Amino acid sequence: MPYDAVILAGGEARRLGGADKPALTVGARSLVENVVAAVSGADRTIVVGPERPIPGVVFTREDPPRGGPVPALAAGLAEVRAPWVVLLAGDLPFLTAAHVTALLKAADPAGAADPAGAESTGPGGAAAVPAGVESTAAAVPAGVEGTGPGGAAEAAGRAGAVMVDDGGREQWLAGAWPAAELQAALRTYEGRSLKGLLGPLTGARLALPGRPWFDCDTMDDLQEARMNVLKEWTALACKELGIDPAAVDRDQILELTKEVAHGVARPAAPLTAYLLGLAQGAGSAPEDAVARLTTLAKNWGEATTETLTDG
């Protein structure tokens, strides 16, 4: 199904201290780059916000800048050429192409098809997550339908779909609508909320796994997204090496490497993690090895001379 993507990425991020939120990174990508990757099947990708070095993207701004989501949507729609529009926030770290495909199928079940060449990896670029491992960027299972709150009866006669969060609340910056209907509604709409504009156009409310609607409004949100990348990487690395993930105390290792990076040197942190693995493989109890290495790092300034002069 031909579609254009409109990504709103020009807000003030007040709860992040005015930081350039779309440029903040989760895994190997910035937040906005992850959203752009998720709509790789779009005919055009339109970002409403400051220009960034992202190839293949059309940048535009609302007038005046930071005028709110409705003016930003209007600016993005002016660049739309396809019959369908996927509207997204620019700070969705867990969104994947598979989520977008499911959204389009829910918006128009009779006509949607998988976008050609769509990626299904998360912000770290990882492959499919092992079965049974919790993952916030796992691919959406095939055949997911838009049968969330509202159901098929409410959808009758209306195209368009919006994602809902775990509490059943619509996430209006994670939806898909017919472009012509959206443009017509905008011409007569005088309100400021996306709910007032998009609610009457929405037929399906879609609950998807992996929290694709999760956005990064606060530093806690950003930290949660980054920790989930570590969770996914740990699961995949354990599968590759044939290690039981339950044997990996991620928090303990991170605390140790933080202590080493702070007390010794940053390059010493990954080396210490490797030495910890060797010690465990040689039969040392992990808790004992961690305690000894932590003490060594805390006393590094005092221990250096003695260590270097030991015969």
N, C-alpha and C positions, 0 to 999 in steps of 0.2 A: 504494500500500500504506500503510495508516494506521500511523503510528509516532510515538512520543514520543522526544525527545532528552534524555539525561542527560549533563550536562557537569560534570566534576569540576574545580573551580577554587578549592580551598581549601588547597593545600599551602603549605609554609614558604619555598620558594625559597632554600634555604641557599646554593646556589652563585651566587645573584644578590645576596648580601649581605642576605637577608631582605626584598628588595623585594616590592612587591605585583605579582607577575608577571603575572596576568591583565590588569592595568590598563596594562601597558607597551604602547607603540604601535608598530605596523609600518604604514607608510603612513598612511592617513586613519583607521584604526580601532585600537582596543585589541585585544590578542590574543583576549580572550574575546568581544569584539564580532564579530570575524571568524568565530569558531566558531558563534556564534548566527546570523549571517547565512547560514552554510553549511547550517543546518538550518531554513531559513525554511519548508520544506514540512512541518515537524512539526506534529502536532496540539497538543502541549504541549512547551515547552522548559523543562527543569528544570536550574537551575544549583545545584550543591552548593558553597556558599561564601558569603562575605560579600555582602550586598545591594549592588547597584549600580544606577545610573539607566539601566537598559536596559528599554525598554517590552516588554510581552508575555511576560515571563519569570517563571517561578515560582522563587523562591529558597528553599532549605532548607539545614540544616546537619546533619552527623552529630553524635552525642553520645557522647563529648566531641568538640569541634572538633579538627581535625587528627589524627583517630584512625587515619588510613590509608585506602587506596583501597577496601578491602572495606566498612568501615562507611559510607564516603561513598556507595558504590554502593547500599547498603541504604537509606540515607536518600533517595536519588534515586528508587529503585524504589517507595518508598512513595507517591510522587506520580504514578506512571505509570498511565495509563488505557488506552492503545492496546495492540494485540496485539503490536507490535514495539517494541524499544528500540534506539536508536543510542547507544552509549556513546562519549564523546569526552573527551579532555583539554581544558583551557581555554586552552592555549597553542600552538595549531596555526596558524601564520601562513599556510600555503600551502593549507589545506583550502578546497575550494569545494563548492557544492551539487552540481556534477557528480560529484565524488568520492563524496559521500553517496549519490547515486542509484546509482552503480556498486556501492557496498557493499551496498545493499539488494537489488539484482538478484542479486548473488552469494550473499547470505544466503538468498534465496527466489526462485530464477530463474523459477518459474512464476507468481509473484504480484506481483512488484515493478513499479511504474510510476513515471514521472518525477513528483516532487512538484510540485503545481500552484504556479506562481508562483516556482519556485526561481531564485535568482540563480546566475550562473556566473562572477562576477567575483572577483578576488583582493582582497588587503587594500588596494590602492590604488584599488579601484573601477574598474579598467580593463576595456576591452572585450577581445574575442578578440585574442590575440597573433599577429602575422604569421607565416606559414608559414616554417619554417626557423630561427626565433629561439628560442633556449633560454629557457624560462620556467618558474618554479616555481609559477605559479598558473594555468597554462593549463587550459582545460576538458578533461575526460577524453573521449577519443573514444567515440562511440556504439558499443555492441556489445562493450565490454570485459567479459570474463567472469572469474569467480573460479577461474582455473585455475593458480594459483601452486603452491608446494610443497604436496604432499598430494594434489592432483589430484581428479578426479571420483570415483575409487573410494573414497577416504577420506571424501568428502562424503556418500556414500550413506547415507541414513537419519538424517542429522543436518542440521538447519538451523543458521543462524548463520554469520557470516563475520568474519574479522579481517584487517586490512591487515598486510602484511609490508614491512620496509624493504629497502634495496638489498642487504643481506646475507642476506635470507631470514628474519630474526627477526620473530616476531609482535609487534605493537604493540597490546597489550590495551586501551589507551585510544583505539582507533580501530576499532570493530567494531559489529556489529548481531546481535541475538539475539531469539528469541521471548520476550516478557515473562514468560509463564507458566512456561516452562522455567527461566528465570533466577531467578525468585522461588522456585520449588521447590528449586532447587539451593542457594540462599542459606540456606534454612531449616535445612539439615542440614550446611552447610559450617562448619568450625571453623578453617580456615587463615587466613593473612594475605595470601597472594599472589593477584593476579587470575589468574595463569596456572593455578593449581590449581583455581580456580573455573570459569574460562571455557574452558579447554582441552578438557575432555570434552564441552562443548556446541557446539564449533565444527566445522563441516563444510567450509568453504572458507577458504583462505588466499589473499589477494588482493594482487597486486602492481600498483600503479597509477602512472602517470607523474605528475610534478609534485611528488613527495615530500610527499603530504598528511599523512603520519605525522610529519613533522619537527616537533620541539618545541623550545622555547627554554629550555634548562636553564642555560645560561651566557651571559655577556656576548658571547662570540664567536658563539654561536648567534643571539643577538638582532641583532648587527651583520650577520651573514650574511643574515638575513631582510630587514633594512632595505636592504642593498645590492642585493638581488634586486628590490626595488620600483624602485630607480633603473634597474636593467637593463631591466625591463619598460617603464618610462616612456620611457626613451631609445629603445627599439625602436619603440614606438607613435608617439612624436613624429617620429622619422625617417621612418616610413611616411607619416604625415600630410603632411609637408613635402617628401617625395620626396628625402630625403637618404640616402646610403649610410651605414649604421651603422658600417661600418669606418672612416669618415672622422672619427668622433667618439672622441677619446681621453678617455674619461670620467674616468679616474684623474688625468690631467694637469689637467683643468678643475677637479676637486674640490680638488686640491692648491693650485691657484692661488686659488680662491675662499676656501679656508680661510686662506691667507696674508693675503688682503685683509681678510677679516672680522676676523682677529686684529690685523693691523697698522694698519688704517684704520678701518673701521666695518662692522657687519653688512650694512646696506643697500647698501654699496659692492660686496659680493660678486656679487649677480646683475647689477648694472650693469656690472661688469667683465667678466663672462661675455658679456654682450651686446656690449660694445666689442671683445672678442676676436673675436667672430663678424664684426663689421663690418670689423675689420682683415684677417681671413682673406679675406672677400669682396672686399676691395680689393687683394688680391694678396700680403699679407704672409705669410711662412712661419709656420705656427702655433707651431713651437718657438721662433722668434726673438721673436714677440709675447709668448708666455708668459714667456720669460726676462726681457724688458724690464719687463713688468708686475709680475712677482715681485720684481725688484730695486727697482722704484718703491715697492711696498708695504712692503718691508723697510726702506727708507730714508725712509718717509713723514714721520716727525717732522722730519728734516733737510730734506726736499724741499719741505715745505709753504710756507714763507715765500717761497722762490724761485719756486715755481709760481704762487702767488697774486699776486706782485708783477711777474711777467713782463708786459711791455707787449703 
